[in-house]
């Protein structure tokens, strides 16, 4: 398959998966204590990924820098980022509004990449694309933004901080995780994040009970197997082929996917302004992508499939 077609296909797949996870998280925290729900999600995903790593005989990280980025991502992304998202949704932030607030991630990623990655400096085109894209998202979810009162200030702030954690983690993976196998990297990082979330759950006094089926366990299994195992292996493959900021633009598409799912599954209405907002968001993404397309796609390197060697290439093949 042509490399650009593969990149586009994985990008769309991730938009669809992560566009559905906001609702799954909301359903999960309604049935299972907040941090325990997140801990179970990543514990299951870690077990599956490490088992796959063992089956395919992937190597463990060898150097201090490799272990350092594994621990960093485990704490900052899987414990910090997701802990804050789960806490925000459990404390009243609607799933659609969570998706909007987390759509600040492309800006956070661009700032982190500017500091950590010499070849991914901020540009007027990137900032313009991010700004236009976010303006479209804000227009689509104007009602939820207007309805959010001061009582949701801290839960909403938690989601924005989560976006900063995700942006920093993405840039760190691009810089320091070269050559670490994707199954092993994600499995170890998710395992560390899960342990941290268990500690937070225990410290906050959450009751530990087995999730019921299907109300509690079904969302956790979906988030573990689809939203974590499949999605993060695919995301690391994508980071092998595109810049960090480009990959983060998925988070501008996911609110639109969430809106479409609400229309299809919950009979929510979509009006002309929503369509205009969607067009504005897509225009913002095009503004940022057009520069990348003009330069040409990064080389795919040695791996062109998700299953050959799902590892991170910090230089995007350049």
C-alpha positions as CSV (number, residue, x, y, z in Angstrom):
1,X,0.0,0.0,0.0
2,X,1.2,3.5,-0.8
3,X,2.8,5.1,2.3
4,X,0.5,8.2,2.2
5,X,-2.5,6.0,1.9
6,X,-1.3,4.0,4.9
7,X,-0.7,7.1,7.0
8,X,-4.1,8.5,6.0
9,X,-5.8,5.2,6.9
10,X,-4.2,5.0,10.3
11,X,-5.0,8.6,11.0
12,X,-8.7,8.0,10.2
13,X,-8.7,4.8,12.3
14,X,-7.4,6.7,15.3
15,X,-9.9,9.5,14.8
16,X,-12.7,7.0,14.9
17,X,-11.4,5.1,17.9
18,X,-10.5,8.1,20.0
19,X,-13.6,9.9,19.0
20,X,-15.6,7.1,20.7
21,X,-13.5,6.8,23.9
22,X,-14.8,10.0,25.5
23,X,-18.3,8.5,25.8
24,X,-16.8,5.2,26.9
25,X,-14.8,6.9,29.7
26,X,-18.0,8.7,30.8
27,X,-19.9,5.4,31.0
28,X,-17.0,3.7,32.8
29,X,-16.7,6.3,35.6
30,X,-20.5,6.2,36.2
31,X,-20.2,2.5,37.1
32,X,-16.6,2.2,38.6
33,X,-14.7,4.5,40.9
34,X,-12.7,7.1,38.8
35,X,-9.1,6.1,39.3
36,X,-9.8,2.4,39.6
37,X,-11.6,2.5,36.2
38,X,-8.5,4.0,34.6
39,X,-6.1,1.6,36.4
40,X,-8.1,-1.4,35.3
41,X,-8.1,-0.1,31.7
42,X,-4.3,0.2,31.5
43,X,-3.6,-2.9,33.6
44,X,-5.6,-5.1,31.1
45,X,-4.0,-3.3,28.1
46,X,-0.5,-3.7,29.6
47,X,-1.0,-7.4,30.1
48,X,-2.1,-7.8,26.5
49,X,0.7,-5.7,25.0
50,X,3.5,-7.4,27.1
51,X,2.1,-10.8,26.1
52,X,2.3,-9.7,22.4
53,X,5.8,-8.5,23.0
54,X,6.7,-11.9,24.4
55,X,5.1,-13.8,21.5
56,X,6.9,-11.7,18.9
57,X,10.2,-11.8,21.0
58,X,10.6,-8.1,21.3
59,X,13.5,-6.8,23.3
60,X,13.2,-4.9,26.6
61,X,14.6,-1.3,26.8
62,X,18.3,-1.5,27.4
63,X,19.7,1.9,28.2
64,X,18.9,4.4,31.0
65,X,17.5,6.8,28.5
66,X,15.1,4.2,27.1
67,X,13.9,3.2,30.6
68,X,13.7,6.9,31.4
69,X,11.2,7.7,28.6
70,X,9.2,4.6,29.5
71,X,8.9,5.8,33.1
72,X,8.2,9.4,32.0
73,X,5.4,8.4,29.7
74,X,4.0,6.0,32.2
75,X,3.7,8.7,34.9
76,X,3.0,11.8,32.7
77,X,0.7,10.3,30.1
78,X,-0.9,7.1,31.4
79,X,-1.1,8.2,35.0
80,X,-1.2,12.0,34.8
81,X,-3.0,12.7,31.6
82,X,-5.6,9.9,31.9
83,X,-6.1,10.4,35.6
84,X,-7.0,14.0,35.1
85,X,-9.3,13.2,32.2
86,X,-11.2,10.5,34.2
87,X,-11.3,12.9,37.2
88,X,-12.7,15.7,35.1
89,X,-15.4,13.6,33.5
90,X,-16.3,12.1,36.9
91,X,-16.8,15.6,38.3
92,X,-19.3,16.8,35.7
93,X,-17.5,17.7,32.5
94,X,-19.6,16.3,29.6
95,X,-17.8,14.0,27.2
96,X,-18.3,16.4,24.3
97,X,-16.8,19.3,26.3
98,X,-13.9,17.1,27.4
99,X,-13.1,16.5,23.7
100,X,-13.2,20.2,23.1
101,X,-10.9,21.1,26.0
102,X,-8.5,18.2,25.1
103,X,-8.4,19.6,21.5
104,X,-5.8,22.1,22.9
105,X,-3.3,19.2,22.7
106,X,-2.0,20.2,19.2
107,X,-0.9,23.5,20.6
108,X,0.6,21.8,23.6
109,X,2.4,19.4,21.4
110,X,3.7,22.1,19.1
111,X,5.1,24.0,22.0
112,X,6.8,20.9,23.5
113,X,8.1,19.9,20.0
114,X,9.5,23.4,19.5
115,X,11.6,22.9,22.7
116,X,12.6,19.3,22.3
117,X,12.8,18.7,18.6
118,X,15.0,20.9,16.5
119,X,13.4,19.8,13.2
120,X,9.8,20.6,14.4
121,X,10.0,24.3,15.2
122,X,6.9,26.4,15.6
123,X,5.8,28.3,12.5
124,X,3.1,30.8,11.6
125,X,1.5,28.2,9.5
126,X,1.3,25.7,12.4
127,X,-0.1,28.2,14.8
128,X,-2.6,29.5,12.3
129,X,-3.8,26.0,11.5
130,X,-4.1,25.1,15.2
131,X,-6.0,28.3,15.9
132,X,-8.4,28.0,13.0
133,X,-9.0,24.3,13.9
134,X,-9.7,25.0,17.5
135,X,-12.0,27.9,16.6
136,X,-14.1,25.5,14.5
137,X,-14.3,23.1,17.5
138,X,-15.3,25.9,19.8
139,X,-18.1,26.9,17.3
140,X,-19.5,23.4,17.1
141,X,-19.6,23.0,20.9
142,X,-20.6,26.6,21.6
143,X,-23.6,25.5,23.7
144,X,-21.6,23.3,26.1
145,X,-18.9,26.0,26.5
146,X,-21.6,28.6,27.3
147,X,-23.4,26.3,29.8
148,X,-20.2,25.4,31.7
149,X,-20.3,27.4,34.9
150,X,-17.7,28.2,37.5
151,X,-18.5,25.0,39.3
152,X,-16.8,23.1,36.5
153,X,-13.7,25.4,36.4
154,X,-11.3,22.9,38.2
155,X,-12.6,19.8,36.3
156,X,-12.2,21.7,33.0
157,X,-8.8,22.9,34.0
158,X,-7.8,19.3,34.8
159,X,-8.6,18.4,31.2
160,X,-6.5,21.2,29.8
161,X,-3.6,20.2,32.0
162,X,-4.1,16.6,30.7
163,X,-3.7,17.9,27.2
164,X,-0.4,19.5,28.2
165,X,0.7,16.1,29.7
166,X,-0.2,14.4,26.4
167,X,1.7,17.0,24.3
168,X,4.8,16.7,26.4
169,X,4.7,12.9,26.3
170,X,4.3,12.9,22.5
171,X,7.3,15.1,22.0
172,X,9.3,13.1,24.5
173,X,8.5,9.8,22.7
174,X,9.6,11.4,19.4
175,X,12.9,12.5,20.9
176,X,14.0,9.7,23.3
177,X,12.1,6.5,22.4
178,X,13.9,5.6,19.1
179,X,14.1,1.9,18.6
180,X,11.9,0.8,21.5
181,X,9.4,-1.8,20.4
182,X,5.8,-0.4,20.4
183,X,4.3,-3.4,22.2
184,X,6.9,-3.4,24.9
185,X,7.0,0.4,25.2
186,X,3.3,0.8,25.6
187,X,3.0,-2.3,27.8
188,X,5.6,-1.1,30.3
189,X,4.4,2.5,30.3
190,X,0.8,1.5,30.8
191,X,1.8,-0.9,33.5
192,X,3.6,1.9,35.3
193,X,0.7,4.3,34.8
194,X,-1.7,1.6,36.1
195,X,0.3,1.2,39.3
196,X,0.3,4.9,39.8
197,X,-3.4,5.1,39.3
198,X,-3.9,2.2,41.8
199,X,-1.9,4.3,44.4
200,X,-4.0,7.4,43.7
201,X,-7.2,5.3,44.0
202,X,-6.1,3.9,47.3
203,X,-5.0,7.2,48.7
204,X,-8.3,8.8,47.7
205,X,-10.2,6.1,49.5
206,X,-12.1,4.7,46.5
207,X,-14.0,1.5,47.2
208,X,-12.5,-1.4,45.3
209,X,-15.2,-3.6,43.9
210,X,-15.3,-5.8,40.8
211,X,-17.0,-4.0,37.8
212,X,-20.4,-5.4,36.9
213,X,-21.2,-6.8,33.5
214,X,-21.9,-5.1,31.1
215,X,-22.4,-1.7,32.7
216,X,-19.0,-1.4,34.3
217,X,-16.8,-4.0,32.6
218,X,-17.8,-3.4,28.9
219,X,-16.5,0.2,28.7
220,X,-13.3,-0.8,30.5
221,X,-12.7,-3.7,28.0
222,X,-13.5,-1.5,25.0
223,X,-11.1,1.2,26.3
224,X,-8.4,-1.4,27.1
225,X,-8.5,-3.4,23.9
226,X,-9.6,-0.9,21.3
227,X,-8.8,2.5,22.9
228,X,-5.4,1.4,24.2
229,X,-3.9,-1.7,22.7
230,X,-5.0,-1.1,19.1
231,X,-4.9,2.7,19.3
232,X,-1.5,3.2,20.9
233,X,0.3,0.7,18.7
234,X,-1.3,2.5,15.7
235,X,-0.4,5.9,17.1
236,X,3.3,5.0,17.6
237,X,3.4,3.7,14.0
238,X,1.9,7.0,12.9
239,X,4.5,8.9,14.9
240,X,7.1,7.0,12.9
241,X,5.8,8.7,9.7
242,X,4.6,12.2,10.7
243,X,5.7,15.0,12.9
244,X,4.5,15.1,16.5
245,X,2.2,18.1,15.9
246,X,0.7,16.5,12.8
247,X,-0.2,13.4,14.7
248,X,-1.8,15.4,17.5
249,X,-4.3,16.9,15.0
250,X,-6.3,13.7,15.6
251,X,-7.5,15.5,18.7
252,X,-9.2,18.2,16.5
253,X,-11.1,15.5,14.6
254,X,-12.2,13.4,17.6
255,X,-14.8,16.0,18.8
256,X,-16.4,15.9,15.3
257,X,-16.5,12.1,15.5
258,X,-18.1,12.4,19.0
259,X,-20.7,14.8,17.5
260,X,-21.5,12.4,14.7
261,X,-21.8,9.4,17.1
262,X,-24.2,11.5,19.2
263,X,-26.3,12.2,16.1
264,X,-26.3,8.5,15.0
265,X,-26.7,6.8,18.3
266,X,-28.5,9.3,20.6
267,X,-30.6,11.3,18.1
268,X,-28.7,14.5,18.9
269,X,-29.3,17.3,16.5
270,X,-26.8,18.8,14.1
271,X,-27.4,22.3,12.6
272,X,-25.9,24.4,9.9
273,X,-23.5,26.1,12.4
274,X,-22.1,22.7,13.3
275,X,-21.4,22.1,9.7
276,X,-19.7,25.4,9.4
277,X,-17.6,24.7,12.5
278,X,-16.6,21.3,11.0
279,X,-15.5,23.0,7.8
280,X,-13.5,25.5,9.7
281,X,-11.8,22.8,11.7
282,X,-10.9,20.8,8.5
283,X,-9.6,24.0,7.0
284,X,-7.3,24.6,9.9
285,X,-6.0,21.0,9.6
286,X,-5.4,21.5,5.9
287,X,-3.5,24.7,6.6
288,X,-1.1,22.8,8.8
289,X,-0.9,19.7,6.6
290,X,-0.4,21.5,3.3
291,X,3.1,22.5,4.4
292,X,4.0,18.9,5.3
293,X,2.6,17.7,2.0
294,X,4.6,20.3,0.1
295,X,7.8,19.1,1.7
296,X,6.9,15.4,1.0
297,X,6.1,12.7,3.5
298,X,8.9,11.4,5.8
299,X,10.5,8.2,4.8
300,X,8.9,5.1,6.2
301,X,12.2,3.5,7.1
302,X,12.4,-0.2,7.6
303,X,8.8,-0.7,8.7
304,X,5.7,0.0,6.6
305,X,3.1,-2.1,8.4
306,X,1.7,-2.1,11.9
307,X,2.8,-5.6,12.6
308,X,6.3,-5.7,11.3
309,X,8.0,-3.6,13.9
310,X,5.7,-1.1,15.7
311,X,8.4,1.2,17.1
312,X,9.0,4.9,17.4
313,X,11.3,6.8,15.1
314,X,11.9,10.2,16.8
315,X,13.0,11.8,13.5
316,X,10.0,10.7,11.6
317,X,12.2,9.0,9.0
318,X,13.9,12.3,8.1
